[in-house]
Amino acid sequence: MSKTASGASGPDSLRFAFGTLTVLPVRVTRWDREAARGGMLCAPLVGLVAGAGAALAGLALLAMGSGPLLAAVATAAVPAALTRGLHLDGLADTADGLGSGKPAEDALRIMKQSDIGPFGVITLLFVLLAQVAALAHAYEISWGRGVLTAVVSAAAARLALTLAARATVPAARPEGLGAAVAGSVPTRGALLVAAAVTCLAAGAGALVGTYDVVRAAAAVGLALLAAELLLRHCVRRFGGVTGDVFGGLAETAATTALVVLSLG
């Protein structure tokens, strides 16, 4: 059986990635640091699948005669459904924790509570509005731009998770998914995956239009920058990352990429 650079087999890494980052019926066969490393390196592939499914939903509605807005709603809904809303929930919890202004221990306790606070509600409202608006405008430009926007933003969102799991980023808690994957990915490996995803995004942009090459690459780069700024702030505030922070990073990167890809 072939091995990835992480030491886990390719199928084990893919099972970890799809089994932890989606609701697809994938059985995780290994739950250790090597599998986590391989799984997080494969995270952008999960985004590719989620983005393709989202784009298909949008195109199906357009083909049936719907307007760009309804297609955008369906496109935004698919990734949320594939994660049971966990990334959106993580975004809301992270916003509540950061917005509380409390010390790290108290903020982490707020994030673990099952309810959602005012900061979380406001953040979810504006993020979802931005995502739907960006997708609707992309579909108005062309169906090709809409597909590019859906796929690249979903891949960029999961790429942000790969970079957030790099070796220099600690976990804020000793338990949970955040602790399982935090620090598991070698920094060099994360950067190589980021470079590969950026190049692939630019290549996909070339299929849509000349300027979309630069637009797609810039969307990935700016998405990672926005996620990195949030990551560093969360590490300062909480002492590290949690599963909620990972969700917040994914939604931040996705929204940034969506906005950039919808421009022009």
Secondary structure, DSSP 8 states (H G I E B T S, - for coil): --B-TTSSBHHHHHHHHHHHHS-SS------SHHHHHHHHHTHHHHHHHHHHHHHHHHHHHHHTT--HHHHHHHHHHHHHHHTTTHHHHHHHHHHHHHHH---HHHHHHHHHSSS--HHHHHHHHHHHHHHHHHHHHHHHH-HHHHHHHHHHHHHHHHHHHHHHTBTT--BSSSSSHHHHHTT-B-HHHHHHHHHHHHHHHHHHHHTT-HHHHHHHHHHHHHHHHHHHHHHHHHHHHHSSB-HHHHHHHHHHHHHHHHHHHH--
